[in-house]
Amino acid sequence: MTHEEIFAKVRTTLVEALSLDEDQVTPTARLKADLGAESIDFLDIVFRLEKQFKITIPREELFPESIFQGDARFVAEGKVTPVGLAELEKQMPFADLSEFKQNPRVEKVEDLFTVDLIVRYLESKLATAK
């Protein structure tokens, strides 16, 4: 399946899950800030993606935000530490962290969750499923 085919299916999934117009779902759209997704929506999105792509998405694999909650090695003074960045890279190898690394504020973690991140995640997941 090509990047464009995966994107088209992800777009359809997000349009249905979040009651959006197709033109709102762009590769760079952030799930929370731009598309209005809330915590409960992430569960629905994962469920719909599993059904759409006929795969299993383990809990926290696609949206591992909780890795920073309560671990002083990962967060200090409102910023993700180098250890935290390494953990984020390990848990989200499909994420583009280059911009985030320049100012790794914890509140900016949610900006990593874009439509394109989902597409790249699914590309890696589908490639290993073959």
C-alpha positions in Angstrom: 0.0 0.0 0.0 1.4 3.4 -1.0 1.8 6.4 1.3 -1.0 8.1 -0.6 -3.3 5.2 -0.2 -2.6 5.0 3.5 -3.2 8.8 3.8 -6.5 8.5 2.0 -7.7 5.8 4.4 -6.5 7.7 7.4 -8.2 10.9 6.2 -11.5 8.9 5.8 -11.1 7.5 9.3 -10.4 10.9 10.9 -13.3 12.6 8.9 -15.7 9.9 10.3 -14.3 9.8 13.9 -14.0 13.5 14.4 -16.9 14.7 12.2 -14.6 16.8 10.0 -14.6 18.0 6.4 -12.0 16.2 4.2 -10.1 19.4 3.4 -9.4 19.8 7.2 -7.4 16.6 7.3 -4.0 17.5 5.8 -0.7 15.7 6.5 0.5 18.5 8.9 -2.8 18.8 10.8 -2.3 18.3 14.5 -4.9 15.9 16.0 -5.7 18.0 19.1 -4.8 21.6 18.1 -6.1 21.5 14.5 -8.6 18.7 14.4 -10.1 19.0 17.9 -9.4 15.5 19.0 -9.8 14.7 22.7 -8.5 11.8 24.8 -11.6 9.7 24.1 -11.2 10.3 20.4 -7.8 8.7 20.4 -9.3 5.4 21.5 -12.0 5.6 18.7 -9.3 6.5 16.1 -7.2 3.5 17.1 -10.2 1.2 17.0 -11.2 2.5 13.5 -7.6 2.3 12.2 -7.4 -1.4 13.4 -10.6 -2.2 11.6 -9.7 -0.2 8.4 -6.2 -1.7 8.1 -7.0 -5.1 9.6 -4.1 -4.8 12.1 -3.7 -4.7 15.9 -2.4 -1.5 17.4 -1.2 -2.2 21.0 -2.3 0.2 23.6 0.0 3.3 23.8 2.0 2.2 20.8 0.6 4.9 18.5 -0.1 7.6 21.1 2.5 7.0 24.0 2.1 10.4 25.6 2.0 8.9 29.1 5.7 8.0 29.0 6.4 11.4 30.5 3.9 11.2 33.4 5.6 10.8 36.7 9.2 9.9 35.7 11.7 12.6 36.7 14.3 11.1 34.3 12.1 12.0 31.3 10.9 15.5 32.3 12.6 18.3 34.2 11.5 21.9 34.6 8.8 21.5 32.0 11.1 20.1 29.3 11.7 16.6 28.0 15.2 15.6 29.1 17.8 13.9 26.8 16.8 10.6 28.4 13.2 11.4 27.7 14.0 12.3 24.1 15.8 9.0 23.7 12.8 7.2 25.1 10.5 9.1 22.8 12.6 8.1 19.8 12.6 4.5 20.9 8.8 4.4 21.4 8.0 6.5 18.3 10.6 5.7 15.6 8.0 6.9 13.0 7.9 10.4 14.5 9.9 13.4 13.1 11.4 14.8 16.3 13.8 17.3 14.6 11.7 20.4 15.3 10.6 19.2 18.8 14.2 18.7 19.9 14.9 22.4 19.4 12.4 23.2 22.2 11.3 20.0 23.9 8.6 21.6 26.1 6.2 18.9 27.6 3.2 20.8 26.4 4.5 20.6 22.8 4.5 16.8 22.8 0.9 16.7 21.6 1.9 18.7 18.5 3.9 15.6 17.4 0.6 13.8 16.8 -0.2 14.8 13.2 -2.0 13.1 10.4 1.3 12.3 8.8 2.6 10.7 12.0 -0.3 8.3 11.8 0.4 7.6 8.2 4.2 6.9 8.9 3.2 4.7 11.9 0.9 2.7 9.7 3.5 2.4 6.9 6.0 0.9 9.4 3.3 -1.3 10.9 2.1 -2.6 7.6 5.7 -3.2 6.4 6.5 -5.4 9.4 3.2 -7.2 9.0 4.1 -8.6 5.6 
